[in-house]
Amino acid sequence: DAGITQSPRHKVTETGTPVTLRCHQTENHRYMYWYRQDPGHGLRLIHYSYGVKDTDKGEVSDGYSVSRSKTEDFLLTLESATSSQTSVYFCAITDPTYNEQFFGPGTRLTVL
Amino acid sequence: KQEVTQIPAALSVPEGENLVLNCSFTDSAIYNLQWFRQDPGKGLTSLLLIQSSQREQTSGRLNASLDKSSGRSTLYIAASQPGDSATYLCAVIGAAGNKLTFGGGTRVLVKP
């Protein structure tokens, strides 16, 4: 299995509070991604990174920011959480050999 | 904009029957196509990756075909087992080689 961990694995928070999710990889790959998965919407890309300090928006980036200060860590921040951000969040990396993506175990976030 | 469709959304078969899962995509300019498995409450596990220059890829009981010109991929699972019960997702990587677009998935139930 690709060395990807996510923390926390579960979180319950209240509307209006800031939340940061962490993705850590041990593969030293350049590309990292954040997705959210919701019933009826499938997996949607939030943000991705193509190197340290290099990030770009995905299709559902509003309300989210990201940072990557080290190759191994990619942080997703909800500045002021809303109930619509209740979801399961997955981090992924790309192995550049064939551009195959590997996913982390996910973080279940509930915003009350 | 690339769109990926998986029909049917759910499928139930008796144990031992071969499974045929379909994936269609609208833009044939893809870098590669990837099939994933997702068990309830878990992350995505990569099953097979087909490069755009390939017609098929095999791993054990799994065989995936790719027809770029018609925008279709099919995942075959031979001699299904109850342990094959899961949701199967296909995803295409665009020509730039760095972002996946996912289908909605097919939920499979294999009855003993």
Interface residues (C-beta under 8 A of the other chain):
Chain A: Y31 Y33 G42 L43 R44 L45 Y48 Y50 G58 F90 A92 T94 Y98 N99 E100 Q101 F102 F103 G104 P105 G106
Chain B: Y31 N32 Q34 F36 K42 G43 L44 T45 S46 L49 Q51 L89 A91 I93 G97 N98 K99 L100 F102 G103 G104 G105
